[in-house]
Every structure is written in C-alpha cells, then in structure tokens.
Amino acid sequence: MTTPPPQGQNPFAQGQNPYAQPEGQAPYPQQPGFPQQGAAPYAPVPPEQPRRKLSFKTIKNIVIGVAVVSVIVGGYIASQDDAAAAAVGDCMHRGSTDDNNPDLEVVECSSSDAQYEVLAKIEGSFSGLTAETQCEAKAKDFQYVYTESGDGSDFLLCLKDYKK
C-alpha cells in the first residue's frame, strides 16, 4: 500500500498552479460574438451566409413542375373550343368523319372551317328520338343533333348547315 504525499507537496507539480489565473486578466476570457462588459446590450449582427447554388435535382424538379402545369393549362385551353363550350350562334367544325365521334370544335364564323351553326343548346341526357323532339321544340329549322354525355355535363346541340 502507498501513502499519500504530505499536505502541500505535489510530486507532479512543477512549481505552478495550473488553475491559477494570470495577474491582470478577467476570470474568463472574452468569448467571440458576445459584447464585453459595459458594451451595448445586444449581440452584433452575424455575417451574411453565402447563398446556396441550385442543385441539379432542384432545377430538374422545377422543370418537371413547369412542364406538368403547361400540359394542364394547354389541355384546359384546348378543351375550350370543343362542343361543351359551344353556345347558341357559334359556328362549329367537324374534325372527324366518324358519326359516333364527330369531334366538333367551335370556330369563328368568318373562318373557312365553319360548317355548322348552333341553333340551340339543351342541358340533359337525350337519346336519338328524344333529342330530335327537343330540337323540334327549340329550333324549328335544325338539320342535325349532337348529344354528349358522360363527361359530367350532358347536353344536346341542335345544328344546321352554316351558310357563308
């Protein structure tokens, strides 16, 4: 067993107290970013952080987002000239020879594409015979009927040939 050194003597000390403060200094050194005692009561404004550069992933996501929005807006604009947007007095153009899907589009009446004129537009779902009956009641000189259903808005158009 070993005995502790006598009081006041440290065999590892080299003549100085490692915890003693040098003469003339504050008990704690000044920390950066904190005001000295007696200075203004607020902290200094930190320096502005450097701006981050856009990464490839961020740029790619922005481009994809713009493309998706463009497709949605383009689809909406393209749908504004179809039969659902037609009103009485509008001129129509038939984009297909298929009688089951004539692909009617609204066109300017001054256009060379104008083929039909809308005489009446009736909201609701109609079959062939009831569609003709409705058009006879609303537009006496109609020649054609066009019905659309299933897109959320069912309607009937009563049409006649457009005379230029």
Order of alpha helices (4+ residues) and beta strands (2+ residues): alpha-beta-beta-beta-alpha-beta-beta
